[in-house]
Amino acid sequence: MGKSAPVRWLSGALLLSSLGVLAASHGPISVRAWGQTKASVSVEKVILTNDLGMRVAYVDYGATLTEIAVKDRRGRLANLVLSLPTLGALEENHHRYGAEIGRYAGRIGGARFTLDGQSVQLEPNAKGVYLHADPDGYDRRVWEREDFTAADSVGSVYTMDSVAGDQGFPGHLRLKVTYRLMRRENVFRIEYAATTDAPTVLNPTNHVFFNLAGAGAHGLATHRFTIQADRYAVTDALRIPTGELAPVSGTVLDFRQPGSAQARLLAGDPLLGRSAGFDHSLAFTNWDGKLRRVLRVDESSSGRRLEVETTEPSVQFNTGNGFDGLEMGSEGVAYQRHDGFAVETQHLPDSPNHPGFPSTRLAPGQVFHSVTVYRFSAAAARSSMTSRGIKAP
């Protein structure tokens, strides 16, 4: 069922990692109550802090990231993650701010696919397609959590136990998601590991939206994007991939050299659709499944830079097209159209229906493994990136 990833699947003999797990509420980790869901399930908030002052926070509902705070060139700390202020607001929202998506991120045409000769029917939305496991995705659930400290990092391991038939998918899936803040680097890692007792498909991602000028800042005019992707997934009127991966060369989707998304949004282009926004699957150049740097975002007013490394073959690049000013962010500012961007590292949408796409199949005896790394810096501390695969602007 498509091309296999060189390092996506590890030997079944490899155990899901033991991380020295503990229930910590001190030092670089603090834990506090964050309310109860409508179903009366308690939710906690975890706050991590490293030696450089970087701060990361998340809540058990949806394993949702609510804060990644990093200093700018003047040493001023600001949260870069768009978030909502209360658990109630999270339960009502449809933008999945910072949440973990699963079992399959993105769209699946007709909400169905064939796996090993068996037809699998999923829950369709109003348009007849599957999207992010609505209405009962992992972003709508309270995850089990264990906190850990290690010599080089602190964080938490979230666990989702997804029985066979959950959301319509075959196989009893056991998924672990590790949130890891490095102690002496401004680096945050998301690490996935999963097993199944029957063949299934899996494509998790995190749906975090950033604004490097600080959450609550308006627009993306001061951001420049560099994305090492040479192809994009062509889609139909319902935004379902057709199976064609077309060259980005000569299109508005070519960010192989630093470019402004805002300028392209204002100029308009048929590829951006009627909504005039980026929401596209971009396939990384020469993907081989190894962890490598694939994109960079520079923000001029703060001097902040975000670099992303991943083992995944593509990114869903989204410019916050659905923000409409009706949701008040944690900063007390209503989020408007294009007030943030998402760079969701993942496999391509609708992959189970396209043998030519990298495979999302997971079988018994295999361990799914995926890593995405977010590396932050500011202008005063930058060095040339030419040796890391992305040229400095």
Protein Blocks (a to p, Z undefined) as FASTA:
>chain_A
ZZadfklpccfklccddehiacdfehjbccddebjafkopacdddddddfkopacdddfe
hpiafbdcdddfkopacdfbdcdfbfklmmmpcnlgoiacdfbecjdehiiaceehiacd
ddddfkopaeehiabbfklcccdddddddfkbgcddddddddehiaoiacjddddddddd
dfkbccdddddddddfbdcddddddfbdcdfkbghiacjklpccddddfbdcdddfkopa
ehiacdfehpaklckbgcdfklmmmnopaklojnopaddddddehiehiacdfbdcddfk
lopacddddfbfbdcddehlmbgolaccfkopacdehiaccddddddehklmmmkbccfb
dcehiacddddddddddfklgccfklnopacZZ
